C-alpha cells in the first residue's frame, strides 16, 4: 500500500461544494454528516467530480460548515502537494470543533474527495494504481441491544439473514441471562467482535471498565475479537493470558503508526477507520505497517450516510476482504429493518473508477 503510487497523481480543482446529510439510525440518534464534492476538468475538457464524506459526530459542527463553507481549495496540485497544502488550512473556519480529533475526520473527507477526483481525472481507479485486485468483502452487522438490553433486533437480523455475523457492544447491564439468549440466538461463533468501548472519553458511547462484564463476555464468546478494553487494576489481570491478548483489537486510540508502537504490546488485530488517520499517507502507512507485522485488520464504520460508506467498503475489498469488517450496507443501520437485506460478502464493482464503490445501494 505504497503512498508514493498515488502521491504524484495530478489534481485540478475548479469548484468546491458541500451537502449536509441527515438520517435516523438504529442506535436511536440522528446522524448528520457532510458530503464534500470537488470538481475539475477531465483531459477532454468535461467536468468530473470527486466525493468524500466528513463524519464528524457533532451536528453543530456540520451546521457551522453549512453556513461558512469550506476555505478556498481550488488550484492545480498533485495528491501529495494538496495534502501538504491542507496542513496550513483551517477546515473549521467557523470555529474550532467540539473535539480535536474531528479535525482528522474532516481532513479525511477532503482528502478522500481529492483522491477520488485525481483518479477520475486520470481515468483510473485506486485498485489499478496500487496494483491490487478488488475482492468480495466479508462484513458483520454492528448492533446495540438497547437499554435495557434485549435480543429483539438481533433475532430480527438473523431471521432476515440466517448466516449473519455480528459485532456487539457489551454494556454493564448485560447479565448471564442476556448472554445465554445471545448464544441461543446466533451462537458464540457468529459474534465476531465485542466492542468494549473502553478507550472513549467524554463521548455519548463511553463504557466504564467493568471486570465482571469483561469476564462474562470473554468466557461466553471465546473466539470473538475484543476491541478497545480499558485497563484498570481490576481488568488488567484478565488480559495477562497470552491467548486473551491475541484477541485484543484497537480502534479509538489509533491515529497512525506512532500510536500502534505506543501500545502495551504489539497487537494481533486493528480496526481501520480512515477518518481517524486524517491523511491518506498516514492511513496507507499504517496498513502497510500492519501487513509487514501480520497484524490482522478489518474495516470500521461510523454511520456514514453518503459516499464514505462505499469508500470504507472499497478499502476493505483492497486490503482486508476476509476480516470481520464492520462495513455492512447502510440498510443495516436503519431504525426499521427492511424485509430484504444484502448478505455477506459484498461483491466489488465490476468496472471500478476513482475512489468510490460503484454500487448505488452501497455508497
C-alpha positions in Angstrom: 0.0 0.0 0.0 2.7 2.5 -1.1 1.6 6.1 -0.8 4.0 7.1 -3.5 1.9 5.2 -6.1 -0.8 7.8 -5.6 1.2 10.9 -4.4 2.2 12.1 -7.9 -1.3 11.9 -9.5 -2.2 15.4 -10.9 -5.2 17.1 -9.3 -7.0 20.1 -10.7 -9.8 21.6 -8.5 -12.1 24.2 -10.1 -15.0 24.2 -7.7 -15.8 23.1 -4.1 -19.3 22.3 -2.8 -20.8 20.6 0.3 -24.1 18.9 1.1 -25.5 18.3 4.6 -26.8 14.8 5.0 -29.2 13.6 7.8 -30.7 10.3 8.8 -32.2 8.5 11.8 -30.2 5.5 12.9 -30.8 2.1 14.7 -28.8 3.5 17.6 -31.5 6.0 18.4 -29.7 9.2 17.4 -29.9 11.4 14.4 -26.8 11.1 12.3 -25.6 14.2 10.4 -22.6 14.2 8.0 -21.3 16.4 5.2 -20.6 15.2 1.7 -17.7 17.1 0.1 -17.6 17.5 -3.7 -14.5 18.7 -5.6 -15.0 19.4 -9.3 -12.4 19.8 -12.1 -11.7 19.1 -15.7 -11.0 15.8 -17.3 -8.5 15.5 -20.1 -11.2 16.0 -22.7 -12.4 19.2 -21.0 -15.6 17.8 -19.5 -16.2 18.3 -15.8 -15.7 15.4 -13.4 -16.3 15.3 -9.6 -14.6 13.6 -6.7 -16.5 13.0 -3.4 -15.7 12.4 0.2 -17.5 12.5 3.5 -16.9 14.3 6.7 -18.1 12.0 9.5 -17.6 14.4 12.4 -20.1 13.4 15.1 -21.4 16.8 16.3 -24.3 18.2 14.4 -23.3 21.8 15.4 -20.0 21.4 13.5 -21.9 20.4 10.3 -24.3 23.2 10.7 -21.5 25.7 11.1 -19.8 24.3 8.0 -23.1 24.6 6.0 -23.1 28.3 7.0 -19.4 29.1 6.4 -18.5 26.7 3.6 -15.0 25.3 3.2 -12.0 27.5 2.6 -10.8 28.0 -1.0 -9.3 24.8 -2.2 -9.2 25.5 -5.9 -6.0 25.2 -7.8 -3.6 22.7 -9.5 -1.8 20.2 -7.4 -0.6 16.7 -7.0 -2.3 14.4 -4.5 0.7 14.9 -2.3 1.1 18.7 -2.7 -2.7 19.1 -1.9 -2.2 17.1 1.3 0.7 19.4 2.2 -1.4 22.4 1.5 -4.1 21.2 3.9 -1.5 21.3 6.7 -1.8 25.1 6.6 -5.6 25.4 6.1 -8.1 25.5 8.9 -11.0 23.3 7.7 -13.1 24.6 10.6 -13.4 28.3 9.6 -16.4 29.0 11.8 -14.6 28.0 15.0 -12.8 25.0 16.5 -14.5 21.6 16.5 -16.1 20.1 19.6 -13.3 17.6 19.8 -9.8 18.0 18.2 -10.0 14.5 16.6 -12.7 15.9 14.4 -10.0 17.8 12.5 -8.8 14.4 11.2 -12.4 13.4 10.3 -12.9 16.5 8.2 -9.4 16.3 6.6 -10.1 12.7 5.6 -13.4 13.8 4.0 -11.5 16.4 1.9 -8.5 14.1 1.1 -10.7 11.2 0.0 -12.6 13.6 -2.3 -9.3 14.8 -3.7 -8.1 11.3 -4.3 -11.4 10.3 -6.0 -11.1 13.4 -8.3 -7.5 12.8 -9.1 -8.1 9.2 -10.0 -11.1 10.1 -12.2 -9.2 12.9 -13.9 -6.5 10.3 -14.8 -9.2 7.8 -16.0 -8.2 5.2 -13.5 -9.1 3.7 -10.1 -7.4 3.1 -6.8 -7.0 -0.7 -7.3 -5.3 -0.3 -10.6 -2.9 2.4 -9.3 -2.0 0.3 -6.3 -1.6 -2.9 -8.3 -4.1 -4.8 -6.2 -7.4 -6.6 -7.0 -10.8 -6.0 -5.5 -12.1 -9.0 -3.6 -15.6 -9.8 -2.2 -16.0 -8.1 1.2 -17.0 -10.2 4.2 -18.9 -8.0 6.7 -20.5 -8.1 10.1 -23.6 -6.3 11.3 -22.9 -3.9 14.2 -25.9 -3.6 16.5 -26.5 -2.4 20.0 -29.0 -4.2 22.1 -30.7 -1.2 23.7 -31.2 -0.1 27.3 -32.5 -2.2 28.9 -30.7 -4.7 26.5 -32.7 -7.3 24.7 -32.0 -9.6 21.7 -35.1 -8.4 19.8 -33.2 -6.7 16.9 -30.6 -9.5 16.9 -33.3 -12.0 16.3 -34.8 -10.0 13.5 -31.4 -9.7 11.8 -30.9 -13.4 12.0 -34.4 -14.0 10.5 -33.5 -11.7 7.6 -30.0 -13.1 7.1 -29.6 -16.5 8.7 -25.8 -16.8 8.5 -25.2 -13.2 9.5 -22.1 -12.5 11.7 -22.3 -9.7 14.3 -20.3 -7.1 16.2 -21.9 -6.3 19.6 -21.3 -3.6 22.2 -21.5 -5.0 25.7 -22.6 -2.7 28.5 -22.7 -3.3 32.3 -26.4 -4.0 32.1 -25.6 -7.3 30.3 -26.1 -10.3 32.6 -25.9 -14.1 32.3 -29.5 -14.5 31.1 -28.9 -12.0 28.2 -25.7 -13.6 27.2 -27.4 -17.0 27.2 -30.1 -15.5 25.0 -27.4 -14.1 22.6 -25.7 -17.5 22.4 -29.1 -19.2 21.7 -30.0 -16.6 19.0 -26.8 -16.6 17.0 -24.3 -18.9 18.7 -21.0 -17.9 20.2 -19.0 -18.3 16.9 -21.0 -15.7 15.0 -20.3 -13.0 17.5 -17.1 -11.9 15.7 -16.3 -8.6 17.6 -17.1 -7.4 21.2 -16.6 -3.7 21.3 -16.0 -2.8 24.9 -15.6 1.0 24.1 -13.2 1.4 27.0 -11.0 3.9 25.2 -13.5 6.6 24.7 -13.5 9.7 26.9 -16.2 12.3 27.1 -18.5 10.8 24.5 -22.0 9.5 24.5 -20.7 6.0 24.0 -18.2 5.7 26.8 -18.4 2.4 28.7 -16.7 2.2 32.0 -14.3 -0.6 32.7 -16.3 -3.4 34.4 -14.3 -6.5 35.4 -17.5 -8.6 35.8 -18.7 -7.7 32.3 -15.3 -8.3 30.8 -15.0 -11.7 32.4 -18.6 -12.6 31.4 -18.2 -11.9 27.7 -14.6 -13.2 27.4 -15.8 -16.6 28.6 -19.1 -16.7 26.7 -17.6 -15.7 23.3 -14.1 -17.4 23.4 -13.3 -16.7 19.7 -14.5 -13.1 19.4 -12.1 -10.2 18.8 -12.2 -7.9 21.9 -12.0 -4.3 20.9 -10.8 -1.3 23.0 -10.7 -2.7 26.5 -9.9 -0.3 29.3 -7.1 -1.4 31.7 -7.6 -0.9 35.4 -6.2 -2.8 38.4 -9.4 -4.9 38.2 -9.5 -5.6 34.5 -5.8 -5.9 33.6 -5.3 -9.4 35.1 -7.9 -10.7 32.6 -5.5 -9.9 29.8 -2.4 -11.5 31.3 -3.3 -14.7 29.5 -1.5 -14.7 26.1 -4.5 -16.3 24.4 -6.7 -13.4 25.5 -4.2 -10.8 24.4 -4.2 -12.3 20.9 -7.9 -11.5 20.7 -7.5 -7.8 21.6 -8.0 -5.1 18.9 -7.7 -1.4 19.0 -9.7 1.4 17.4 -10.2 4.7 19.2 -6.6 5.3 20.3 -5.0 4.7 16.9 -4.3 7.6 14.5 -1.1 6.3 12.9 1.9 4.1 13.3 3.2 6.0 16.4 0.1 5.1 18.3 0.5 1.4 17.4 4.0 1.4 18.6 2.9 3.0 21.9 0.5 0.2 22.8 1.4 -2.0 25.8 2.1 -4.9 23.4 2.1 -5.4 19.7 -1.5 -6.1 18.7 -2.8 -9.0 16.6 -5.8 -7.0 15.4 -6.6 -3.4 14.3 -9.8 -1.7 13.4 -9.1 0.6 10.4 -11.3 3.7 10.4 -9.8 6.1 7.7 -11.2 9.2 9.3 -9.1 8.6 12.5 -5.9 8.9 10.5 -6.9 12.1 8.8 -4.4 11.8 5.9 -4.2 9.3 3.1 -0.5 9.0 3.8 -0.9 8.0 7.5 -3.7 5.6 6.6 -1.7 3.7 4.0 1.5 3.8 6.1 -0.5 2.1 8.9 -2.0 -0.5 6.7 1.5 -1.3 5.3 2.9 -1.5 8.8 0.2 -4.0 9.8 0.8 -6.1 6.7 4.6 -6.3 7.5 3.9 -7.5 11.0 1.0 -9.8 10.4 -1.4 -7.6 12.3 -4.8 -8.5 11.1 -7.0 -5.6 10.0 -10.7 -5.1 9.5 -12.8 -2.0 8.4 -14.8 0.1 10.8 -17.8 2.2 10.1 -19.1 5.4 11.6 -22.7 5.6 10.3 -21.7 7.1 7.0 -24.6 8.5 5.1 -23.0 9.2 1.7 -20.0 8.2 -0.3 -17.9 7.4 2.8 -19.7 4.1 3.3 -18.6 2.9 -0.1 -15.1 4.1 0.4 -14.6 2.0 3.6 -16.0 -1.0 1.8 -13.6 -0.3 -1.1 -10.6 -0.2 1.3 -11.8 -3.5 2.9 -12.0 -5.0 -0.6 -8.5 -3.9 -1.4 -6.7 -4.7 1.9 -8.6 -7.0 4.3 -11.6 -8.5 2.5 -11.8 -11.6 4.8 -11.7 -9.7 8.0 -14.8 -9.2 10.3 -15.4 -5.9 8.5 -17.9 -3.5 10.2 -18.9 -2.1 6.9 -22.3 -3.5 6.3 -24.5 -1.7 3.8 -26.4 1.3 5.2 -29.7 -0.6 5.4 -28.4 -2.4 8.5 -28.3 1.0 10.3 -31.9 1.9 9.6 -34.2 2.1 12.7 -36.7 -0.3 11.0 -35.1 -3.2 9.2 -36.3 -3.9 5.7 -37.7 -7.3 4.7 -34.7 -8.0 2.5 -31.1 -7.2 3.5 -27.9 -7.7 1.5 -25.9 -10.7 2.6 -22.2 -11.1 3.1 -19.9 -11.0 1.2 -20.4 -7.8 -0.9 -19.3 -8.2 -4.5 -16.9 -5.5 -5.7 -17.7 -3.2 -8.6 -17.2 -4.8 -12.0 -15.9 -1.6 -13.5 -14.3 0.5 -10.8 -13.3 4.1 -11.2 -11.9 6.6 -8.9 -12.1 6.0 -5.2 -15.7 5.0 -4.9 -17.8 1.9 -4.6 -19.9 1.9 -7.7 -22.9 0.0 -6.4 -25.5 2.8 -5.7 -27.0 0.7 -2.9 -23.7 0.8 -1.0 -22.3 4.2 -1.5 
